[in-house]
Amino acid sequence: MSKPLILVSNDDGIEAKGVHALIDRLVKFGDVVCVCPDGPQSGQSMAITVNSPLRINRLDDYHGAKMYSVNGTPVDCVKIAMHCIVERKPDLMVSGINHGSNAAVNVVYSGTMGAALEACACKVSAIGFSLTTHDPDADFSGCLPFVDKIVGDVLENGLREGVCLNVNIPYCQPAPTEMRFTKAARGKWTDEYKVYLDPNGNPFYWLTGRFVNDEPDNRDTDEWLLAHGIVSVVPTALDRTALVE
């Protein structure tokens, strides 16, 4: 029988350390094809490119994985991989490892999770992994036991159709040893804009802000778990219908 086919993408770009750390673990599970944006695409959610052409660039293999870059969004990468690169339907799609948390409302903005949700739409089991630091040279070793555990379980048992996993791993010392299923914390970003002047004296604006947790004492949320050094696993649905009784 053929090995499982695992499709990999991210939103930090093909050069990001996180995706290489992820590939190093996935190659032992099956045949890996990595299709990532050719540069950073954070915050793209499920955006797609409709007004310009997409181009695929075949790169050198990395530790046995086939590597491609695309001049588009994370969802573009998954779409073009499924239609133009892989020869059969993947058994699993894995996104990440993201540099930065995708807990709570961040899942709505995340290109990492956008890629995973696109795979959901294609009826492929999908997992998004994130580490809670934006350090481009972060140590991803604390993530790897959880990658092994979750990937192995999903390959063996699959996921419910239309549901993917949003896995966030705290960047802490000592490295986390515990993992729990939970729900996303309720909260929001206080969107603030720094105002600057260009050389001609015209103002321009740069988005900043901070996350405000509306339920900081709720132990059954991803934000609480991460604050206490525990890996959070949030089942995330593609269907956003709010049923009205």
N, C-alpha and C positions, 0 to 999 in steps of 0.2 A: 504494500500500500504506500501511496505517496505521503510525504511528511505534511503536517498542517502548513498552510500558507498564511503568513502573518503580514499584514499591511501596517506600516508605521508612518505616522506623520507628526507634525507639531505646529506651533505658531511662532517659535523663536527663530526658525530658519535652519537650513541644512547644516550650518557650521556650529550650532549650539552644542555645548557639552552634554546637556541632558539627553538629547536624542542618541548620542553615541553611547552613553552609559546604558540606555535602554536597550539598544541593539545588542550590546555585549551580553545581556541576559537572555534576549529572545532567541538568539541563533541556536541555542541548545534545545528549543522547543519545536523548531520547524524551519521552513524556508522563509526568509525575511526579505521583503521588498520595501524600501524606504522612499517615500515621495514627499518632500518637504518644500515649503516656500524658499525661494532663493535669498530671502532676507527676512528680517523680523516682521511679523504680522500679528502682534499681540492686539487684543481688543477687537478682532474682526468678527467675532461671533460666527454666524453662519452666512456671512457675506459671500457672494459669488461675483465673478468678473463677467460683465455682459457687453461692455463697450470697447474692449480691446482684445487682441488675440493672445492666446496662451501658448507658451513655448516650453517644451520639455528638454532638459539638458541631462544626458546620461553621464554620470560621474564614475570614478573608480570605485570598485567594490570596497566595502568596509567590513573586515572580519567575516567575510562570507555573505554579507547582505548586499543586495543590488541597490544602488543609490541613484536617485534622480532628484533634480530640483526643478521647480516650476515657478514662473513669474506671476504667481497669483496668490490667493488666500488659502488657508488650510482646507476649506471646503472644496475649492478648486482642485487642490491636490488629491483629495479623496475621489472626487468625481472623475478626474482625468486618469487617475490610476485604475479605477474600475473599468473604464471604457476603452483605454488606449494602452495600458501598460501590462497589467496582470493578465495571464492567460486563462485563469479560472477564478471563480468567486472565492475571496479569502475566507478562511475559517475563523479569523479573528482580526480586528483592527485595534491597534494600540496607539494612543496619542500621548506625546510628552517626551521625556519627563520635563514638565514645564518649569521654568525659572520663575517662581512666584505662586502664591496661593490662588486657587480657584474655588474656594469655599464660599458659602452663603450666596449672595446675589452676584458674586463674580462669575458664576456659571453662565449667567445671561450674556455677559460680555466676552467670554473666553473663546478665543480661536482654537485653543486646545480642545475644549469640549464641543465646539462647533464641528470639528473634524469627527469626533466620536459620534455625535448625533447624526451627522451625514451618513456614517456607516450604518447606524440604526435604521435610517430611512431605506437603506439598501438591504435590510434584513441580515446584517452581519453583526455578530456579537462584538461589542466595543468597550474599551476601558480608556479613561483619561487619567494620567498620573501627573501630579504636581508636587513640587517641593516648596516649602514656604520661605524661600529666599530668592531675591533677584540677582544675587551674586553670579556673574557669568562664569566664575571659576569655582562654583560651589562643589562641595564634596557630596556625591550622590550615593555613597556606599550605604548610608542608612536606609535608602529606598529599596535596595536590591532584594532583601529577603521578602519584602511585601510584593514586589513585582513577581518573584518566583511563585509565591503562594497564590496570588490572585490569578495570574495568567494560567497556571496549572489547573486551578479549579474551573475557570471559565472554559478552557479548552476541553476539559473532561465533561462538564455538565451544561455548558451553554448559559444563555441568559434569556429571560422572557422577551418575546418579540416587542420591539419598540422601547426597550429599556437598556441603558448603558450604565456604567459605573463611573462615578466621579470620585477619585481617590486622591486625598490630600495628605501629605506626609510632613510632620513638623520638623523643622531644621533645628535640632537641639542636641545638647550633650547631657547625659549619654544619649545615644541614638534610641529611637522609640522601639519598644518591644511588644506593644499592645495595639490591637486594631479592633474597631467596632463599626457595625452598620449604624447609621444614624440619619438625621434629616438636616437639611440646610437651615442655618440660623436666619431668623428674620432680621433685616437690617438694610441699610442704604449707604451710599456714598454721598458725602457733602461735597458736591461739585463746586469747586472754586477755581477761578481763573486769575493767574498772575498776569499783570499788564506790563508790557515792555514797549520800548520805542525803537523803531528801525532807524538807520542812519539819516533818513529824511524826516524824522520826527513823527512818523505815523505809528499809531499804536497797533500791537498785535498781542494775542492772548495765548497762554499756555495752560492747559488743564492740569490742575492739582486736586487735592482733596484728601479726605480720610474716611475710612469705613466706620460707621456707627452701628454697633450691635444693639438691637432693640430688646434682646433677651440674654444679657451676659451671664445670668445665673442659671440658665436652663442647661442642665447636664446632658440633655438629649439633643444636642446640636453639634454640627461640625466645628463651629468656632470654639465651643467649650472644650471639646476633645483636643483640638490642636493646641489650645492654650495650656493644656495639661499634659502635653507630650504624647498624645495618643493619635494614631492614624485614623482618619475618618473615611468611611466608605458610604457614599450617598447614591442610592439608585435614582437615576435621572431619566424621566420619560420624554420621548419625542413629542407626544401628543400633549398640547397645552390647553386642551379644552377644559373649561370650568363648568362642570355639569350643574344645571339648575333644576332643583326638584319642584 
